Amino acid sequence: MFTEERRQVILSALSVHGSASVTDLSRMVRASEITIRRDLRALDEAGLVVRHRGGASVGRSSMDELSYREKAVVAAEEKLAMAAVAADLVDDGDVIMLCPGTTTQALAQRLTHRRLMVATTSVLVASALVDSTDVEVLLIGGILRGSIRGVIGGEAEKAVSRLRFHKVFLSGNGLTAANGLSTPNMHVASIDRAAVDSAKRVMVLADHTKVGVDSMVQTVPTERIDTLVTDVRADRGELDRLAAAGVQLRIAEPADGFAGRGASSADSTAS
């Protein structure tokens, strides 16, 4: 079992049981206790678990998910600026997928007069586009998850996997060059992965509060991300590492007297 796979199994076990001993984890993943202690040390340093004598317990940052109302007020101005930049990545005639999120909701509000087909699992995205006469909306059904105002579940994943998109736009709870895009919920991760697998290009929308942060479940590996749209407050060191990995950067900053009217962007790619 590879290191990353082993650590994901450890995180999954802790998320279910709350805590586990080094001995139990060693038996579970068939690795030495020395290896498990090394894994737990790395996960603890990433803020994903809390080590204690003889084992570890799950850390809040790896499991907790903000409610929609909490997310909506975090980096609100930056998200509007990012939505303006992301809208420039959409071409008329595109078939795109907009995954749930407050930033994708803001993006949808900027696409109402574009000639597009938009598939989504987000009730907020669908609502933003409901009065548009130019956008054809495919609202995918499933089990409603209130914290993201979107749907999850096997039937939704199957529906997404049968589609093909020019581009998918999605967010998450964390993004690092080492581990890619991540989320605290494995069901959300599964449907996001299905959308990525069906898309030619992957566009990640992650504001500065998410860049440099790891959550529990990887959604998209760094090498699968084509473009990152973020804001000027994002950690520069992490952005440099993402660019070095081949991710194109679009940096959004509010225009003078910003009031949701637009944004400027700066492109950055690895040399």
N, C-alpha and C positions, 0 to 999 in steps of 0.2 A: 504494500500500500504506500503510495507516494505521500510526502509530507503534508501537502495541502489537503489531500483527500482525508488523511488520518485526522488532521485538525478539524475538518468539517464534521467528521463523525463524533469527535470529542465534544464539539459545540452542540451538536444535535442531542447527544446524550445528556448533557448538562441542562439543555433547555427543557427536556422532558422530566428529568429527575430533580433538578434544582442544584444538586451537588453530587459528587462521586469521588471515590478514593482513587489514588494512583494505582493501587492493585487492581481494582475493578476495571478501570480504563485500560490498563495493560492487557488484561484478559480479553476485553472487548475488541480491541484493535490488533491484538496479537503482536505487540511490540514490547520492548523491555521497559522496565520502570524508569530507567535512566532516560530513555527516549521520551516517555510520557512527561517526565519532569521538565525536560527541555521544551516540549510542546506547550506545557502549561505556563512556563516562564514567558515564552513568546506571546502567547494569547493574553497573559496578564499585562505585559508591556503594551499591547495593542488596545487594552481597556475592555477586552471581550470577556474575561473571566476574572475571578478574584481567587488567588491562591491562598491556601491555608495549610496547616500542618497535615500532611498525609493525603492531600487532595485539592479540590477546587470547587467553587460554586460559580454559577453563572453571574456575569456582571450586568448591571442595569443597561448599560449602553448597547449591549449586544441584543437585548430582547425588547426593550421598550419602544413603542411606536407612538408618536404624538397623534393626537386627534386631528381631524380635519380643521377644526376651528383654531387649534394651536398652530398648525402648519401655515394657515392662511396669513398669519400676522408676522411670520418669520421672514426677514429679508424681502418684505413685500415690494418695496420700490425696486430693488435689484431684479426681482422676478419679472416685473413689467418691462424693464430694460432688456433683460434676456429674451423675453418673448418677441420683442421687436427685432432683435438680431436673428433669432431662430426663424422668424417668418421669411427672412431673406434667403433661407436655405431651401424653401419650398418653391417648386416650379409649377406653373399652371399645367394642369393635366396630370399631375402626380397622383398616385394612389399611395396614401400614407396611413400609418397607424399612430394614434396618439394614446399613449398609456395614461393611467390615472396620475394626477398630481396637480398641485396648485399652479405650477409653471406651465404645464401643458394646457391647463384651463385658460391661462392668460394667452398662450399661443393661439388656441382655438378662436379666441375673441378677435384676433388679428387676421383671421383667415376667412371671415364671413363673406367677403366679396371676391374670393378666388375660385377658379374653376378647378375643383378637386373632387376626389373620392376619399373620404376619411372613415376608417374603421376605428372603433374605440370600445373599450370596456368601461369607460368612465361616464357616469351619468352627468357629471358637470361639463365635460367636453361636448356631449350630445346636446345638452341644454344650451350651451353657448352657440351652437350651430343650427339650432332648431328652426330659426326664422330665415336662414340663408336660402336663397333660390339657386345659388350657383354650386353649393357644396352638397354632394350626395353623401349621406351619413349611413354607415352600417353600424348599428348599435348591437354589440355582441352580448348575449345574455349569460347568466350564471348566478352564482351565490353572491349576494351583495355584502361587501365588507365596508362597514360604515366609516372606518378611520381613513380610507382612501377614496370613499364615494365611488367605488368601482367594483367590478365583479371578479371572482376567482372561481376555481373549480375545474374538474376534469372536462366537462362539456364545453366550457369556455376555451380551455386550452386546445381541444380538438378543433373547435371552430376557427381559432386563430391559425392553427397549423395548416389548415386547408387553403388559406389565403396567401397571396404574394404581394409584397409592398415594395415601392421604390425606396421608401425611407420609413424608419420607425423613430419616434421621438419618445424618450422615456427618462424618468428620474429615478431616485432611490434615496437611501438614507446615508450613504457614504460612498466615497470614491477615492481610491489611491492607485498610484501606478503599480504597486506591488500586487494588489488584489482585485483591481477593477471596481466595478459598480456593485454595491451590496445593499441588502435590506434585512430587517429583523424577522421577516416572515417568509417561510419556505413556500407557502402557497402563492404569495405575490411574486416571489422569485420565479416560480415555475411558469406562470403565465407570461411574465416578461421575457423569459428565455424563449418561449414559443414564438413570441412576436419578433424577437431578434433573429431566430432561425428562419423566419419567413421574409426577412427584409434584405434588400441589396446593401443598404447603407444604414448605419446605426448612429443616431444623434442623441447624445446624453445632455440633459439640462440639469446642471448641479450648481447651486449657488455656493458662496464661500463657506457657509456653515456645514457643508457636506464634503468639501474637498479636503483631503488629508484625514478623513475619518473612515474607519472600518466598521461595518455592521456584521451581523452573524452569517448571513447566507449570500454567497456570491451570485449576482444576477448576470453580469456581462464581464468576461475577462478583458483586460486592457487591450489586447491585440485585436479584439473584435470591434472596438469603438473607433468609428471614423472621425467624428467631430464632437468636441466638448464645447458647450456654450456655458460660460460662467460669468462672474462679475469681477470687478477690479479689486475687490477685497480678498479674493481667493489666495491661498498660500502660494507664493511665487516659486518656492523650491519644489513643491509638489507638481505645479504646472510644468515646470521645466522637465521633471521626470516623465510626466505624461507625454510631453512633446517629443522627448528623446525616444519614447516607445512607439512613436509614429502617429499619435493622436493630433489632429488639427485643432487648434484652439481658436475660439471666437470669444473675445473678452468684451463684455457689454459694460458701458458706463452711462449713467444718466446724463442726458443733455442738460445744458444750462436751464435752470428753472423747470426742471423735470416735473411733469405732471401726468406721466403715462403717455406722452405724445410720441416718443421715439427714443432711439439710443444710437450711440456710435459703437463700432466694433474694431478690434485690432486682431488681425490674423497672426498666428504663430504656428510654425511647423518645425519639426526636427530638421536640422541641416544634414 
